[in-house]
Every structure is written in structure tokens, then in C-alpha cells.
Amino acid sequence: MALVLFVSATLSFTACSSDDNAPKRNKEQYEGTWIADKLSYTIPGAPTPMEHDFTDMPGENAVSQADELILTEKTATLTEFFKNSETPKTTLGVVQNGVITFVDQSYTSRTINSATATTLSLTYYYTMRGATLPITVTYKRLK
């Protein structure tokens, strides 16, 4: 009787452990709808990085409200609200290996630095006041 219980217990533990190893697809942490929150960059020769609200971005690409970025496992949809335009601009892209590449090639690729349940961080090159430099934009999750 003890042998039967031992064999039964071993089989049940084996069955449980094999279920635990079954592949499960978890949604990528970056999937969702995001709103641009903060913008940071370092000006060459400046002692400290600059950081401000995304809606305070200077220059010809200033926005009237924060960008909205919708990410799925493989696609990106960026909607921008420029001050100098009455209609939002929507740009489509793909997500592959942690990099967002847009169909409109005037947009530089954006690298996903990190994503949590509440924040997303991207870095990309941006031209501001005649200088092209890497900027980091943090987003807050909307959905």
C-alpha cells in the first residue's frame, strides 16, 4: 500500500511540474496606450541633464498636448498634436527586438529602454534648435 501511495504521489508531482513548464505567452510589458509625460536630454558641455514636461518641448515641433503612443506586440501608432497644426498627425510603425521603426522615414527609430505596469521609457535622436541629440521620453500608461 505504501508503494502505491509513493508511486501515485510521484506521478502527481511530475504531472504538476510538467504543467508549470508549459510555454505561456505573456503580453509584452510595453503593450498598451501611453501618453508622453517627461522629456530629458543632455546638451553637450552642460553639467547636468535637462528635464521638463513633454508639453514644454521647445521649437518648431512644439505640441499642444502630449503625444499618444499605442503599442501592440508588433505594431506602433503614434499620434502627435502639434501647435502649428489643427489636426493631429498619426504615424504607423513596427516593433521588433525592442525597437520602434516608423513607416515615415523622417522619424528616427525609438529604442524601448524599459516598460513597467505604469511607465514606458524610449530613447531616440531628435533635432532641437539646430542640434541632433539623443532624448529620452517617459510615458504614463493610459490603458
C-alpha positions as CSV (number, residue, x, y, z in Angstrom):
1,M,0.0,0.0,0.0
2,A,2.8,2.4,0.9
3,L,4.4,1.7,-2.6
4,V,1.2,2.5,-4.3
5,L,0.9,5.9,-2.5
6,F,4.5,6.7,-3.2
7,V,4.1,6.0,-7.0
8,S,0.8,7.9,-7.1
9,A,2.4,10.9,-5.3
10,T,5.4,10.9,-7.6
11,L,3.2,10.8,-10.7
12,S,1.0,13.7,-9.5
13,F,4.1,15.8,-8.7
14,T,5.5,15.0,-12.1
15,A,2.2,16.0,-13.8
16,C,2.1,19.3,-11.9
17,S,5.7,20.2,-12.7
18,S,5.3,19.5,-16.4
19,D,2.2,21.7,-16.5
20,D,4.3,24.5,-14.9
21,N,6.8,24.2,-17.7
22,A,4.2,24.6,-20.5
23,P,5.0,27.7,-22.6
24,K,2.8,30.6,-21.8
25,R,2.6,33.8,-23.8
26,N,2.6,36.8,-21.6
27,K,1.7,40.2,-23.1
28,E,4.8,42.2,-23.6
29,Q,5.0,44.8,-20.8
30,Y,5.2,47.6,-23.3
31,E,1.8,46.8,-24.9
32,G,-0.9,49.4,-24.3
33,T,-1.8,53.0,-24.8
34,W,0.8,55.5,-23.5
35,I,0.8,59.3,-23.0
36,A,4.1,61.2,-23.2
37,D,5.0,62.7,-19.8
38,K,8.6,63.8,-19.5
39,L,11.4,64.7,-21.9
40,S,15.1,64.6,-20.9
41,Y,18.3,65.2,-22.7
42,T,21.9,66.4,-22.2
43,I,23.2,69.4,-24.0
44,P,26.9,68.9,-25.0
45,G,29.0,70.7,-22.4
46,A,26.2,71.2,-20.0
47,P,26.9,70.0,-16.4
48,T,23.5,68.3,-15.9
49,P,20.8,66.7,-18.0
50,M,17.7,68.9,-18.8
51,E,14.3,67.5,-17.9
52,H,10.8,69.0,-18.4
53,D,7.3,68.1,-19.2
54,F,6.8,66.8,-22.7
55,T,4.3,69.5,-23.5
56,D,7.0,72.1,-22.7
57,M,9.1,70.9,-25.7
58,P,10.6,73.9,-27.5
59,G,10.9,74.6,-31.2
60,E,9.0,74.0,-34.4
61,N,7.8,70.6,-33.2
62,A,6.2,72.0,-30.0
63,V,3.0,70.2,-29.1
64,S,-0.4,71.4,-27.8
65,Q,-0.9,68.2,-25.9
66,A,1.1,65.1,-25.1
67,D,1.7,62.5,-27.8
68,E,-0.3,59.3,-27.6
69,L,1.6,56.0,-28.4
70,I,-0.3,52.8,-28.9
71,L,1.9,49.7,-28.9
72,T,1.0,46.1,-29.6
73,E,3.4,43.2,-29.7
74,K,4.4,44.1,-33.3
75,T,2.9,47.5,-34.2
76,A,3.1,51.1,-33.1
77,T,0.7,54.0,-33.7
78,L,2.0,57.5,-32.8
79,T,-0.5,60.4,-32.7
80,E,1.1,63.9,-32.3
81,F,-0.7,67.2,-31.6
82,F,1.5,70.0,-33.0
83,K,0.8,73.6,-32.0
84,N,1.2,74.7,-35.6
85,S,-1.5,72.3,-36.9
86,E,-5.2,72.0,-36.3
87,T,-5.3,68.2,-37.0
88,P,-3.3,65.5,-35.2
89,K,-0.7,63.6,-37.2
90,T,-0.8,59.8,-36.9
91,T,2.3,57.8,-37.9
92,L,2.4,54.0,-38.1
93,G,5.3,51.7,-37.3
94,V,6.5,48.3,-36.3
95,V,8.0,47.0,-33.0
96,Q,10.8,44.4,-33.4
97,N,13.5,43.4,-30.9
98,G,12.7,46.4,-28.6
99,V,12.9,49.0,-31.4
100,I,10.1,51.0,-32.9
101,T,10.6,51.8,-36.6
102,F,8.1,54.1,-38.3
103,V,7.0,53.8,-41.9
104,D,7.6,57.5,-42.3
105,Q,11.4,57.5,-42.5
106,S,11.7,61.1,-41.3
107,Y,11.1,59.6,-37.9
108,T,14.2,58.1,-36.2
109,S,13.9,54.7,-34.6
110,R,13.0,54.6,-30.9
111,T,14.5,52.2,-28.5
112,I,12.4,50.8,-25.7
113,N,14.6,51.2,-22.6
114,S,12.1,49.9,-20.1
115,A,8.4,49.2,-19.5
116,T,6.5,48.6,-16.3
117,A,2.9,48.4,-15.4
118,T,2.8,52.2,-15.3
119,T,5.7,53.7,-17.2
120,L,7.5,53.4,-20.5
121,S,10.9,54.8,-21.4
122,L,12.1,55.4,-25.0
123,T,15.3,56.9,-26.4
124,Y,15.7,58.4,-29.9
125,Y,17.6,61.1,-31.7
126,Y,15.9,64.4,-32.1
127,T,16.9,67.7,-33.7
128,M,16.2,70.6,-31.5
129,R,17.5,74.2,-32.1
130,G,19.9,73.0,-34.7
131,A,21.5,70.2,-32.7
132,T,20.7,66.5,-33.0
133,L,21.0,64.6,-29.8
134,P,19.5,61.6,-28.0
135,I,16.5,62.3,-25.9
136,T,14.6,60.1,-23.5
137,V,10.9,60.3,-23.3
138,T,8.9,58.7,-20.4
139,Y,5.3,57.8,-20.9
140,K,2.5,57.1,-18.5
141,R,0.1,54.2,-19.2
142,L,-3.3,55.3,-20.2
143,K,-4.7,51.8,-20.9
